[in-house]
Amino acid sequence: MTDDLKRIFLEACVLIAFGALFGLTMNHQLVLDAFAGRLVPQRPAVNAEQELQQDVPMALPMPVLLDEVQQLMTDGGLLVDARSPELFAAGHIEGAVSLPLADIDDVLPDFIARTDKDRVVVTYCSGFGCPDSFDLGMRLIEEGYSDVRVFEGGYPEWRDAGLAVAGEDQ
Amino acid sequence: MNRFQWFLYHLVRLSLALVFVYAGAVKIQDVVAFAGHVAAYQILPYAMNYLVAATLPYVEFLTGVLLLLNVRVRPALVVIGGMTLIFMVALVSVLLRGLDIDCGCFDPAGGQDVSAGMALLRDVGLMVLVVLTWWLRSVLMAGSAKRET
């Protein structure tokens, strides 16, 4: 019986190894990019086309984690909220400035006038699955900002971690 | 093994198989979206979410296929039971931290959000099916051994 169980657990391990190996084979580039910090979710197709046309890789906003965002803010970085003004007013990360992607052409000149292009800028929106922070990051890079990061977890992750938030609903 | 047990064994085996083949297949189609769901649990470091998303669906799919084919059933049940147990621990941690997230159990790109509480209940059901399949499989094998002697 013990030998039987041993064999079953051994086969279970082989099964896991085989499945994982197959998954890694199919997604090795994704995993390598993630570990190298090159990965950005929801990359818009338009940028991929531009990249092909220009034949040079475009700079991409670097994804950052929650604790890294806190450190960047301590070091003088600027948090930028890509969501609508209504969502920003309802609740946002304390200290963040509003730069709604939907009104970007109207609000960007004022932002550029007030923000040094060497300053670290961290964009965020409504968490994973929300592409606005990435799109805004790309736009800021195009405008000449040298160090743009994307906080993928966005407002939900920050709020759920119990960190400081501001806004009408708080 | 009587006729009812034989019927029940194949019913629960096929049910589990279909659940895991489906769960694996839909996640394989959108690994990045699934990584987002894994990340929403806020348990693993950034890159590890992608590693889990790149491998877990294939293990789910493979175990589902083995159950479907009635091959290596008990090793597949051990893996499914282990995975379900890990999911349950993760979901309890989500509930304890009060996170409001979709469990990401099935279609990661789909709009149907399933709360951690509901997902936990579903996982309890899956564990019952795993234990039941294991037991019925043992009864089936004992019956076969008896007939051979």
HADDOCK unambig.tbl for C-alpha pairs under 7 A between the chains (distance, minus, plus):
assign (segid A and resid 8 and name CA) (segid B and resid 74 and name CA) 6.53 0.50 0.50
assign (segid A and resid 8 and name CA) (segid B and resid 75 and name CA) 5.06 0.50 0.50
assign (segid A and resid 9 and name CA) (segid B and resid 75 and name CA) 6.31 0.50 0.50
assign (segid A and resid 11 and name CA) (segid B and resid 75 and name CA) 5.73 0.50 0.50
assign (segid A and resid 12 and name CA) (segid B and resid 75 and name CA) 4.47 0.50 0.50
assign (segid A and resid 12 and name CA) (segid B and resid 76 and name CA) 6.31 0.50 0.50
assign (segid A and resid 12 and name CA) (segid B and resid 78 and name CA) 6.40 0.50 0.50
assign (segid A and resid 12 and name CA) (segid B and resid 79 and name CA) 5.89 0.50 0.50
assign (segid A and resid 16 and name CA) (segid B and resid 59 and name CA) 5.89 0.50 0.50
assign (segid A and resid 19 and name CA) (segid B and resid 55 and name CA) 6.77 0.50 0.50
assign (segid A and resid 19 and name CA) (segid B and resid 58 and name CA) 5.15 0.50 0.50
assign (segid A and resid 19 and name CA) (segid B and resid 59 and name CA) 4.38 0.50 0.50
assign (segid A and resid 19 and name CA) (segid B and resid 62 and name CA) 6.41 0.50 0.50
assign (segid A and resid 20 and name CA) (segid B and resid 55 and name CA) 4.52 0.50 0.50
assign (segid A and resid 20 and name CA) (segid B and resid 56 and name CA) 6.76 0.50 0.50
assign (segid A and resid 20 and name CA) (segid B and resid 58 and name CA) 6.54 0.50 0.50
assign (segid A and resid 20 and name CA) (segid B and resid 59 and name CA) 6.23 0.50 0.50
assign (segid A and resid 23 and name CA) (segid B and resid 54 and name CA) 5.45 0.50 0.50
assign (segid A and resid 23 and name CA) (segid B and resid 55 and name CA) 4.48 0.50 0.50
assign (segid A and resid 23 and name CA) (segid B and resid 58 and name CA) 5.57 0.50 0.50
assign (segid A and resid 24 and name CA) (segid B and resid 54 and name CA) 6.15 0.50 0.50
assign (segid A and resid 24 and name CA) (segid B and resid 55 and name CA) 6.10 0.50 0.50
assign (segid A and resid 27 and name CA) (segid B and resid 54 and name CA) 5.87 0.50 0.50
assign (segid A and resid 31 and name CA) (segid B and resid 50 and name CA) 5.93 0.50 0.50
assign (segid A and resid 31 and name CA) (segid B and resid 51 and name CA) 5.74 0.50 0.50
assign (segid A and resid 34 and name CA) (segid B and resid 47 and name CA) 4.93 0.50 0.50
assign (segid A and resid 34 and name CA) (segid B and resid 50 and name CA) 6.59 0.50 0.50
assign (segid A and resid 35 and name CA) (segid B and resid 47 and name CA) 5.14 0.50 0.50
assign (segid A and resid 65 and name CA) (segid B and resid 46 and name CA) 6.71 0.50 0.50
assign (segid A and resid 128 and name CA) (segid B and resid 36 and name CA) 5.40 0.50 0.50
assign (segid A and resid 129 and name CA) (segid B and resid 36 and name CA) 6.97 0.50 0.50
assign (segid A and resid 160 and name CA) (segid B and resid 99 and name CA) 6.19 0.50 0.50
